[in-house]
Amino acid sequence: MFDNNNSSVASSNQAEIIGIAASDLPLACPSQPNQAWNLHPRVFLDFHGEKKTQCPYCGTRYQII
């Protein structure tokens, strides 16, 4: 899944990892501040009790910090 040794940005062939607070939930991707906010439909992400999830459209990874 995630490489815990690289918490900011993954390698060039992997998506960005964005750290969020639990208070940011529920979380939707993309968010308005994100540069790609208009590139795919807005989807709410389910963490399934985990601290990490990934957007099925753009691959952006989110991790609760």
mmCIF file of the N, C-alpha and C atoms, coordinates in Angstrom:
data_MODEL
# 
_entry.id   MODEL 
# 
loop_
_atom_site.group_PDB 
_atom_site.id 
_atom_site.type_symbol 
_atom_site.label_atom_id 
_atom_site.label_alt_id 
_atom_site.label_comp_id 
_atom_site.label_asym_id 
_atom_site.label_entity_id 
_atom_site.label_seq_id 
_atom_site.pdbx_PDB_ins_code 
_atom_site.Cartn_x 
_atom_site.Cartn_y 
_atom_site.Cartn_z 
_atom_site.occupancy 
_atom_site.B_iso_or_equiv 
_atom_site.pdbx_formal_charge 
_atom_site.auth_seq_id 
_atom_site.auth_comp_id 
_atom_site.auth_asym_id 
_atom_site.auth_atom_id 
_atom_site.pdbx_PDB_model_num 
ATOM 1   N N  . MET A 1 1  ? 0.812   -1.196 0.000   1.00 0.00 ? 1  MET A N  1 
ATOM 2   C CA . MET A 1 1  ? 0.000   0.000  0.000   1.00 0.00 ? 1  MET A CA 1 
ATOM 3   C C  . MET A 1 1  ? 0.855   1.259  0.000   1.00 0.00 ? 1  MET A C  1 
ATOM 4   N N  . PHE A 1 2  ? 1.149   1.788  1.182   1.00 0.00 ? 2  PHE A N  1 
ATOM 5   C CA . PHE A 1 2  ? 1.905   3.031  1.275   1.00 0.00 ? 2  PHE A CA 1 
ATOM 6   C C  . PHE A 1 2  ? 3.311   2.764  1.748   1.00 0.00 ? 2  PHE A C  1 
ATOM 7   N N  . ASP A 1 3  ? 4.207   3.622  1.345   1.00 0.00 ? 3  ASP A N  1 
ATOM 8   C CA . ASP A 1 3  ? 5.577   3.585  1.830   1.00 0.00 ? 3  ASP A CA 1 
ATOM 9   C C  . ASP A 1 3  ? 5.671   4.565  2.987   1.00 0.00 ? 3  ASP A C  1 
ATOM 10  N N  . ASN A 1 4  ? 5.729   4.052  4.208   1.00 0.00 ? 4  ASN A N  1 
ATOM 11  C CA . ASN A 1 4  ? 5.755   4.913  5.389   1.00 0.00 ? 4  ASN A CA 1 
ATOM 12  C C  . ASN A 1 4  ? 7.013   5.755  5.485   1.00 0.00 ? 4  ASN A C  1 
ATOM 13  N N  . ASN A 1 5  ? 8.043   5.419  4.705   1.00 0.00 ? 5  ASN A N  1 
ATOM 14  C CA . ASN A 1 5  ? 9.273   6.196  4.738   1.00 0.00 ? 5  ASN A CA 1 
ATOM 15  C C  . ASN A 1 5  ? 9.173   7.486  3.938   1.00 0.00 ? 5  ASN A C  1 
ATOM 16  N N  . ASN A 1 6  ? 8.137   7.624  3.124   1.00 0.00 ? 6  ASN A N  1 
ATOM 17  C CA . ASN A 1 6  ? 7.977   8.818  2.289   1.00 0.00 ? 6  ASN A CA 1 
ATOM 18  C C  . ASN A 1 6  ? 6.582   9.358  2.509   1.00 0.00 ? 6  ASN A C  1 
ATOM 19  N N  . SER A 1 7  ? 6.436   10.313 3.420   1.00 0.00 ? 7  SER A N  1 
ATOM 20  C CA . SER A 1 7  ? 5.111   10.786 3.793   1.00 0.00 ? 7  SER A CA 1 
ATOM 21  C C  . SER A 1 7  ? 4.646   12.016 3.037   1.00 0.00 ? 7  SER A C  1 
ATOM 22  N N  . SER A 1 8  ? 5.500   12.625 2.220   1.00 0.00 ? 8  SER A N  1 
ATOM 23  C CA . SER A 1 8  ? 5.058   13.839 1.533   1.00 0.00 ? 8  SER A CA 1 
ATOM 24  C C  . SER A 1 8  ? 4.642   13.565 0.092   1.00 0.00 ? 8  SER A C  1 
ATOM 25  N N  . VAL A 1 9  ? 5.560   13.156 -0.753  1.00 0.00 ? 9  VAL A N  1 
ATOM 26  C CA . VAL A 1 9  ? 5.226   12.885 -2.146  1.00 0.00 ? 9  VAL A CA 1 
ATOM 27  C C  . VAL A 1 9  ? 5.910   11.595 -2.558  1.00 0.00 ? 9  VAL A C  1 
ATOM 28  N N  . ALA A 1 10 ? 5.148   10.729 -3.213  1.00 0.00 ? 10 ALA A N  1 
ATOM 29  C CA . ALA A 1 10 ? 5.683   9.460  -3.660  1.00 0.00 ? 10 ALA A CA 1 
ATOM 30  C C  . ALA A 1 10 ? 6.532   9.669  -4.909  1.00 0.00 ? 10 ALA A C  1 
ATOM 31  N N  . SER A 1 11 ? 7.140   8.586  -5.389  1.00 0.00 ? 11 SER A N  1 
ATOM 32  C CA . SER A 1 11 ? 7.965   8.695  -6.582  1.00 0.00 ? 11 SER A CA 1 
ATOM 33  C C  . SER A 1 11 ? 7.132   9.113  -7.781  1.00 0.00 ? 11 SER A C  1 
ATOM 34  N N  . SER A 1 12 ? 7.789   9.422  -8.885  1.00 0.00 ? 12 SER A N  1 
ATOM 35  C CA . SER A 1 12 ? 7.119   10.000 -10.043 1.00 0.00 ? 12 SER A CA 1 
ATOM 36  C C  . SER A 1 12 ? 6.026   9.107  -10.628 1.00 0.00 ? 12 SER A C  1 
ATOM 37  N N  . ASN A 1 13 ? 6.070   7.791  -10.405 1.00 0.00 ? 13 ASN A N  1 
ATOM 38  C CA . ASN A 1 13 ? 5.043   6.921  -10.943 1.00 0.00 ? 13 ASN A CA 1 
ATOM 39  C C  . ASN A 1 13 ? 3.934   6.638  -9.925  1.00 0.00 ? 13 ASN A C  1 
ATOM 40  N N  . GLN A 1 14 ? 3.924   7.333  -8.814  1.00 0.00 ? 14 GLN A N  1 
ATOM 41  C CA . GLN A 1 14 ? 2.892   7.173  -7.800  1.00 0.00 ? 14 GLN A CA 1 
ATOM 42  C C  . GLN A 1 14 ? 2.243   8.514  -7.534  1.00 0.00 ? 14 GLN A C  1 
ATOM 43  N N  . ALA A 1 15 ? 1.034   8.461  -6.956  1.00 0.00 ? 15 ALA A N  1 
ATOM 44  C CA . ALA A 1 15 ? 0.278   9.679  -6.692  1.00 0.00 ? 15 ALA A CA 1 
ATOM 45  C C  . ALA A 1 15 ? 0.768   10.379 -5.431  1.00 0.00 ? 15 ALA A C  1 
ATOM 46  N N  . GLU A 1 16 ? 0.424   11.636 -5.333  1.00 0.00 ? 16 GLU A N  1 
ATOM 47  C CA . GLU A 1 16 ? 0.738   12.459 -4.180  1.00 0.00 ? 16 GLU A CA 1 
ATOM 48  C C  . GLU A 1 16 ? 0.050   11.907 -2.932  1.00 0.00 ? 16 GLU A C  1 
ATOM 49  N N  . ILE A 1 17 ? 0.669   12.090 -1.769  1.00 0.00 ? 17 ILE A N  1 
ATOM 50  C CA . ILE A 1 17 ? 0.061   11.710 -0.495  1.00 0.00 ? 17 ILE A CA 1 
ATOM 51  C C  . ILE A 1 17 ? -0.248  12.984 0.265   1.00 0.00 ? 17 ILE A C  1 
ATOM 52  N N  . ILE A 1 18 ? -1.496  13.141 0.663   1.00 0.00 ? 18 ILE A N  1 
ATOM 53  C CA . ILE A 1 18 ? -1.932  14.324 1.382   1.00 0.00 ? 18 ILE A CA 1 
ATOM 54  C C  . ILE A 1 18 ? -2.304  13.932 2.804   1.00 0.00 ? 18 ILE A C  1 
ATOM 55  N N  . GLY A 1 19 ? -1.667  14.572 3.776   1.00 0.00 ? 19 GLY A N  1 
ATOM 56  C CA . GLY A 1 19 ? -1.984  14.336 5.183   1.00 0.00 ? 19 GLY A CA 1 
ATOM 57  C C  . GLY A 1 19 ? -3.202  15.156 5.577   1.00 0.00 ? 19 GLY A C  1 
ATOM 58  N N  . ILE A 1 20 ? -4.131  14.530 6.288   1.00 0.00 ? 20 ILE A N  1 
ATOM 59  C CA . ILE A 1 20 ? -5.335  15.217 6.748   1.00 0.00 ? 20 ILE A CA 1 
ATOM 60  C C  . ILE A 1 20 ? -5.541  14.944 8.229   1.00 0.00 ? 20 ILE A C  1 
ATOM 61  N N  . ALA A 1 21 ? -6.330  15.778 8.875   1.00 0.00 ? 21 ALA A N  1 
ATOM 62  C CA . ALA A 1 21 ? -6.692  15.576 10.275  1.00 0.00 ? 21 ALA A CA 1 
ATOM 63  C C  . ALA A 1 21 ? -8.020  14.827 10.331  1.00 0.00 ? 21 ALA A C  1 
ATOM 64  N N  . ALA A 1 22 ? -8.248  14.102 11.402  1.00 0.00 ? 22 ALA A N  1 
ATOM 65  C CA . ALA A 1 22 ? -9.516  13.390 11.565  1.00 0.00 ? 22 ALA A CA 1 
ATOM 66  C C  . ALA A 1 22 ? -10.689 14.362 11.526  1.00 0.00 ? 22 ALA A C  1 
ATOM 67  N N  . SER A 1 23 ? -10.450 15.595 11.925  1.00 0.00 ? 23 SER A N  1 
ATOM 68  C CA . SER A 1 23 ? -11.513 16.608 11.906  1.00 0.00 ? 23 SER A CA 1 
ATOM 69  C C  . SER A 1 23 ? -11.899 17.011 10.475  1.00 0.00 ? 23 SER A C  1 
ATOM 70  N N  . ASP A 1 24 ? -11.098 16.624 9.466   1.00 0.00 ? 24 ASP A N  1 
ATOM 71  C CA . ASP A 1 24 ? -11.403 16.925 8.072   1.00 0.00 ? 24 ASP A CA 1 
ATOM 72  C C  . ASP A 1 24 ? -12.428 15.955 7.477   1.00 0.00 ? 24 ASP A C  1 
ATOM 73  N N  . LEU A 1 25 ? -12.751 14.904 8.211   1.00 0.00 ? 25 LEU A N  1 
ATOM 74  C CA . LEU A 1 25 ? -13.705 13.913 7.718   1.00 0.00 ? 25 LEU A CA 1 
ATOM 75  C C  . LEU A 1 25 ? -15.131 14.415 7.877   1.00 0.00 ? 25 LEU A C  1 
ATOM 76  N N  . PRO A 1 26 ? -16.062 14.115 6.986   1.00 0.00 ? 26 PRO A N  1 
ATOM 77  C CA . PRO A 1 26 ? -15.873 13.316 5.790   1.00 0.00 ? 26 PRO A CA 1 
ATOM 78  C C  . PRO A 1 26 ? -15.055 14.060 4.747   1.00 0.00 ? 26 PRO A C  1 
ATOM 79  N N  . LEU A 1 27 ? -14.342 13.294 3.935   1.00 0.00 ? 27 LEU A N  1 
ATOM 80  C CA . LEU A 1 27 ? -13.413 13.855 2.963   1.00 0.00 ? 27 LEU A CA 1 
ATOM 81  C C  . LEU A 1 27 ? -13.871 13.551 1.551   1.00 0.00 ? 27 LEU A C  1 
ATOM 82  N N  . ALA A 1 28 ? -13.824 14.559 0.697   1.00 0.00 ? 28 ALA A N  1 
ATOM 83  C CA . ALA A 1 28 ? -14.151 14.370 -0.714  1.00 0.00 ? 28 ALA A CA 1 
ATOM 84  C C  . ALA A 1 28 ? -12.934 14.720 -1.554  1.00 0.00 ? 28 ALA A C  1 
ATOM 85  N N  . CYS A 1 29 ? -12.783 14.024 -2.663  1.00 0.00 ? 29 CYS A N  1 
ATOM 86  C CA . CYS A 1 29 ? -11.725 14.318 -3.616  1.00 0.00 ? 29 CYS A CA 1 
ATOM 87  C C  . CYS A 1 29 ? -12.384 14.604 -4.951  1.00 0.00 ? 29 CYS A C  1 
ATOM 88  N N  . PRO A 1 30 ? -11.934 15.575 -5.664  1.00 0.00 ? 30 PRO A N  1 
ATOM 89  C CA . PRO A 1 30 ? -10.916 16.543 -5.289  1.00 0.00 ? 30 PRO A CA 1 
ATOM 90  C C  . PRO A 1 30 ? -11.507 17.649 -4.433  1.00 0.00 ? 30 PRO A C  1 
ATOM 91  N N  . SER A 1 31 ? -10.638 18.320 -3.705  1.00 0.00 ? 31 SER A N  1 
ATOM 92  C CA . SER A 1 31 ? -11.075 19.457 -2.900  1.00 0.00 ? 31 SER A CA 1 
ATOM 93  C C  . SER A 1 31 ? -10.805 20.729 -3.700  1.00 0.00 ? 31 SER A C  1 
ATOM 94  N N  . GLN A 1 32 ? -11.524 21.782 -3.436  1.00 0.00 ? 32 GLN A N  1 
ATOM 95  C CA . GLN A 1 32 ? -11.378 23.028 -4.188  1.00 0.00 ? 32 GLN A CA 1 
ATOM 96  C C  . GLN A 1 32 ? -9.948  23.570 -4.210  1.00 0.00 ? 32 GLN A C  1 
ATOM 97  N N  . PRO A 1 33 ? -9.215  23.577 -3.090  1.00 0.00 ? 33 PRO A N  1 
ATOM 98  C CA . PRO A 1 33 ? -7.844  24.105 -3.127  1.00 0.00 ? 33 PRO A CA 1 
ATOM 99  C C  . PRO A 1 33 ? -6.904  23.281 -4.011  1.00 0.00 ? 33 PRO A C  1 
ATOM 100 N N  . ASN A 1 34 ? -7.281  22.045 -4.248  1.00 0.00 ? 34 ASN A N  1 
ATOM 101 C CA . ASN A 1 34 ? -6.467  21.177 -5.078  1.00 0.00 ? 34 ASN A CA 1 
ATOM 102 C C  . ASN A 1 34 ? -6.453  21.715 -6.508  1.00 0.00 ? 34 ASN A C  1 
ATOM 103 N N  . GLN A 1 35 ? -5.313  21.700 -7.160  1.00 0.00 ? 35 GLN A N  1 
ATOM 104 C CA . GLN A 1 35 ? -5.204  22.212 -8.525  1.00 0.00 ? 35 GLN A CA 1 
ATOM 105 C C  . GLN A 1 35 ? -6.086  21.444 -9.504  1.00 0.00 ? 35 GLN A C  1 
ATOM 106 N N  . ALA A 1 36 ? -6.366  20.183 -9.234  1.00 0.00 ? 36 ALA A N  1 
ATOM 107 C CA . ALA A 1 36 ? -7.144  19.353 -10.153 1.00 0.00 ? 36 ALA A CA 1 
ATOM 108 C C  . ALA A 1 36 ? -8.607  19.257 -9.743  1.00 0.00 ? 36 ALA A C  1 
ATOM 109 N N  . TRP A 1 37 ? -9.140  20.247 -9.078  1.00 0.00 ? 37 TRP A N  1 
ATOM 110 C CA . TRP A 1 37 ? -10.492 20.152 -8.529  1.00 0.00 ? 37 TRP A CA 1 
ATOM 111 C C  . TRP A 1 37 ? -11.551 19.935 -9.602  1.00 0.00 ? 37 TRP A C  1 
ATOM 112 N N  . ASN A 1 38 ? -11.287 20.263 -10.848 1.00 0.00 ? 38 ASN A N  1 
ATOM 113 C CA . ASN A 1 38 ? -12.294 20.092 -11.891 1.00 0.00 ? 38 ASN A CA 1 
ATOM 114 C C  . ASN A 1 38 ? -11.972 18.944 -12.853 1.00 0.00 ? 38 ASN A C  1 
ATOM 115 N N  . LEU A 1 39 ? -11.054 18.070 -12.517 1.00 0.00 ? 39 LEU A N  1 
ATOM 116 C CA . LEU A 1 39 ? -10.644 17.018 -13.440 1.00 0.00 ? 39 LEU A CA 1 
ATOM 117 C C  . LEU A 1 39 ? -11.429 15.719 -13.318 1.00 0.00 ? 39 LEU A C  1 
ATOM 118 N N  . HIS A 1 40 ? -12.128 15.513 -12.231 1.00 0.00 ? 40 HIS A N  1 
ATOM 119 C CA . HIS A 1 40 ? -12.955 14.315 -12.102 1.00 0.00 ? 40 HIS A CA 1 
ATOM 120 C C  . HIS A 1 40 ? -14.114 14.595 -11.173 1.00 0.00 ? 40 HIS A C  1 
ATOM 121 N N  . PRO A 1 41 ? -15.147 13.738 -11.207 1.00 0.00 ? 41 PRO A N  1 
ATOM 122 C CA . PRO A 1 41 ? -16.302 13.960 -10.335 1.00 0.00 ? 41 PRO A CA 1 
ATOM 123 C C  . PRO A 1 41 ? -15.891 13.950 -8.868  1.00 0.00 ? 41 PRO A C  1 
ATOM 124 N N  . ARG A 1 42 ? -16.576 14.725 -8.077  1.00 0.00 ? 42 ARG A N  1 
ATOM 125 C CA . ARG A 1 42 ? -16.302 14.757 -6.636  1.00 0.00 ? 42 ARG A CA 1 
ATOM 126 C C  . ARG A 1 42 ? -16.809 13.465 -6.014  1.00 0.00 ? 42 ARG A C  1 
ATOM 127 N N  . VAL A 1 43 ? -15.928 12.771 -5.311  1.00 0.00 ? 43 VAL A N  1 
ATOM 128 C CA . VAL A 1 43 ? -16.290 11.516 -4.644  1.00 0.00 ? 43 VAL A CA 1 
ATOM 129 C C  . VAL A 1 43 ? -15.906 11.612 -3.177  1.00 0.00 ? 43 VAL A C  1 
ATOM 130 N N  . PHE A 1 44 ? -16.780 11.108 -2.325  1.00 0.00 ? 44 PHE A N  1 
ATOM 131 C CA . PHE A 1 44 ? -16.459 11.034 -0.907  1.00 0.00 ? 44 PHE A CA 1 
ATOM 132 C C  . PHE A 1 44 ? -15.704 9.740  -0.668  1.00 0.00 ? 44 PHE A C  1 
ATOM 133 N N  . LEU A 1 45 ? -14.625 9.842  0.090   1.00 0.00 ? 45 LEU A N  1 
ATOM 134 C CA . LEU A 1 45 ? -13.731 8.714  0.310   1.00 0.00 ? 45 LEU A CA 1 
ATOM 135 C C  . LEU A 1 45 ? -14.027 8.046  1.638   1.00 0.00 ? 45 LEU A C  1 
ATOM 136 N N  . ASP A 1 46 ? -14.022 6.726  1.625   1.00 0.00 ? 46 ASP A N  1 
ATOM 137 C CA . ASP A 1 46 ? -14.265 5.943  2.830   1.00 0.00 ? 46 ASP A CA 1 
ATOM 138 C C  . ASP A 1 46 ? -12.938 5.357  3.287   1.00 0.00 ? 46 ASP A C  1 
ATOM 139 N N  . PHE A 1 47 ? -12.619 5.568  4.540   1.00 0.00 ? 47 PHE A N  1 
ATOM 140 C CA . PHE A 1 47 ? -11.357 5.062  5.083   1.00 0.00 ? 47 PHE A CA 1 
ATOM 141 C C  . PHE A 1 47 ? -11.486 3.634  5.607   1.00 0.00 ? 47 PHE A C  1 
ATOM 142 N N  . HIS A 1 48 ? -12.693 3.098  5.690   1.00 0.00 ? 48 HIS A N  1 
ATOM 143 C CA . HIS A 1 48 ? -12.930 1.717  6.134   1.00 0.00 ? 48 HIS A CA 1 
ATOM 144 C C  . HIS A 1 48 ? -12.207 1.397  7.440   1.00 0.00 ? 48 HIS A C  1 
ATOM 145 N N  . GLY A 1 49 ? -12.180 2.357  8.357   1.00 0.00 ? 49 GLY A N  1 
ATOM 146 C CA . GLY A 1 49 ? -11.525 2.140  9.642   1.00 0.00 ? 49 GLY A CA 1 
ATOM 147 C C  . GLY A 1 49 ? -10.009 2.208  9.581   1.00 0.00 ? 49 GLY A C  1 
ATOM 148 N N  . GLU A 1 50 ? -9.456  2.496  8.434   1.00 0.00 ? 50 GLU A N  1 
ATOM 149 C CA . GLU A 1 50 ? -8.004  2.602  8.264   1.00 0.00 ? 50 GLU A CA 1 
ATOM 150 C C  . GLU A 1 50 ? -7.591  4.063  8.344   1.00 0.00 ? 50 GLU A C  1 
ATOM 151 N N  . LYS A 1 51 ? -6.301  4.323  8.334   1.00 0.00 ? 51 LYS A N  1 
ATOM 152 C CA . LYS A 1 51 ? -5.788  5.697  8.343   1.00 0.00 ? 51 LYS A CA 1 
ATOM 153 C C  . LYS A 1 51 ? -5.409  6.170  6.947   1.00 0.00 ? 51 LYS A C  1 
ATOM 154 N N  . LYS A 1 52 ? -5.560  5.309  5.933   1.00 0.00 ? 52 LYS A N  1 
ATOM 155 C CA . LYS A 1 52 ? -5.145  5.645  4.575   1.00 0.00 ? 52 LYS A CA 1 
ATOM 156 C C  . LYS A 1 52 ? -6.249  5.264  3.597   1.00 0.00 ? 52 LYS A C  1 
ATOM 157 N N  . THR A 1 53 ? -6.347  6.038  2.523   1.00 0.00 ? 53 THR A N  1 
ATOM 158 C CA . THR A 1 53 ? -7.240  5.698  1.426   1.00 0.00 ? 53 THR A CA 1 
ATOM 159 C C  . THR A 1 53 ? -6.721  6.343  0.165   1.00 0.00 ? 53 THR A C  1 
ATOM 160 N N  . GLN A 1 54 ? -7.302  5.965  -0.966  1.00 0.00 ? 54 GLN A N  1 
ATOM 161 C CA . GLN A 1 54 ? -6.849  6.469  -2.252  1.00 0.00 ? 54 GLN A CA 1 
ATOM 162 C C  . GLN A 1 54 ? -8.056  6.788  -3.122  1.00 0.00 ? 54 GLN A C  1 
ATOM 163 N N  . CYS A 1 55 ? -7.987  7.885  -3.853  1.00 0.00 ? 55 CYS A N  1 
ATOM 164 C CA . CYS A 1 55 ? -9.057  8.285  -4.759  1.00 0.00 ? 55 CYS A CA 1 
ATOM 165 C C  . CYS A 1 55 ? -9.081  7.324  -5.944  1.00 0.00 ? 55 CYS A C  1 
ATOM 166 N N  . PRO A 1 56 ? -10.251 6.767  -6.263  1.00 0.00 ? 56 PRO A N  1 
ATOM 167 C CA . PRO A 1 56 ? -10.317 5.837  -7.391  1.00 0.00 ? 56 PRO A CA 1 
ATOM 168 C C  . PRO A 1 56 ? -10.172 6.513  -8.752  1.00 0.00 ? 56 PRO A C  1 
ATOM 169 N N  . TYR A 1 57 ? -10.333 7.819  -8.821  1.00 0.00 ? 57 TYR A N  1 
ATOM 170 C CA . TYR A 1 57 ? -10.217 8.538  -10.096 1.00 0.00 ? 57 TYR A CA 1 
ATOM 171 C C  . TYR A 1 57 ? -8.795  9.007  -10.383 1.00 0.00 ? 57 TYR A C  1 
ATOM 172 N N  . CYS A 1 58 ? -8.225  9.779  -9.467  1.00 0.00 ? 58 CYS A N  1 
ATOM 173 C CA . CYS A 1 58 ? -6.928  10.396 -9.758  1.00 0.00 ? 58 CYS A CA 1 
ATOM 174 C C  . CYS A 1 58 ? -5.763  9.717  -9.044  1.00 0.00 ? 58 CYS A C  1 
ATOM 175 N N  . GLY A 1 59 ? -6.066  8.833  -8.100  1.00 0.00 ? 59 GLY A N  1 
ATOM 176 C CA . GLY A 1 59 ? -5.004  8.119  -7.402  1.00 0.00 ? 59 GLY A CA 1 
ATOM 177 C C  . GLY A 1 59 ? -4.388  8.881  -6.240  1.00 0.00 ? 59 GLY A C  1 
ATOM 178 N N  . THR A 1 60 ? -4.890  10.086 -5.958  1.00 0.00 ? 60 THR A N  1 
ATOM 179 C CA . THR A 1 60 ? -4.350  10.846 -4.827  1.00 0.00 ? 60 THR A CA 1 
ATOM 180 C C  . THR A 1 60 ? -4.562  10.036 -3.559  1.00 0.00 ? 60 THR A C  1 
ATOM 181 N N  . ARG A 1 61 ? -3.533  9.960  -2.750  1.00 0.00 ? 61 ARG A N  1 
ATOM 182 C CA . ARG A 1 61 ? -3.594  9.208  -1.498  1.00 0.00 ? 61 ARG A CA 1 
ATOM 183 C C  . ARG A 1 61 ? -3.791  10.167 -0.338  1.00 0.00 ? 61 ARG A C  1 
ATOM 184 N N  . TYR A 1 62 ? -4.627  9.774  0.593   1.00 0.00 ? 62 TYR A N  1 
ATOM 185 C CA . TYR A 1 62 ? -4.889  10.568 1.784   1.00 0.00 ? 62 TYR A CA 1 
ATOM 186 C C  . TYR A 1 62 ? -4.552  9.730  2.998   1.00 0.00 ? 62 TYR A C  1 
ATOM 187 N N  . GLN A 1 63 ? -3.934  10.360 3.975   1.00 0.00 ? 63 GLN A N  1 
ATOM 188 C CA . GLN A 1 63 ? -3.560  9.676  5.201   1.00 0.00 ? 63 GLN A CA 1 
ATOM 189 C C  . GLN A 1 63 ? -3.905  10.556 6.384   1.00 0.00 ? 63 GLN A C  1 
ATOM 190 N N  . ILE A 1 64 ? -4.602  9.969  7.366   1.00 0.00 ? 64 ILE A N  1 
ATOM 191 C CA . ILE A 1 64 ? -4.927  10.691 8.594   1.00 0.00 ? 64 ILE A CA 1 
ATOM 192 C C  . ILE A 1 64 ? -3.657  10.750 9.429   1.00 0.00 ? 64 ILE A C  1 
ATOM 193 N N  . ILE A 1 65 ? -3.274  11.988 9.813   1.00 0.00 ? 65 ILE A N  1 
ATOM 194 C CA . ILE A 1 65 ? -2.041  12.153 10.595  1.00 0.00 ? 65 ILE A CA 1 
ATOM 195 C C  . ILE A 1 65 ? -2.364  12.563 12.024  1.00 0.00 ? 65 ILE A C  1 
# 
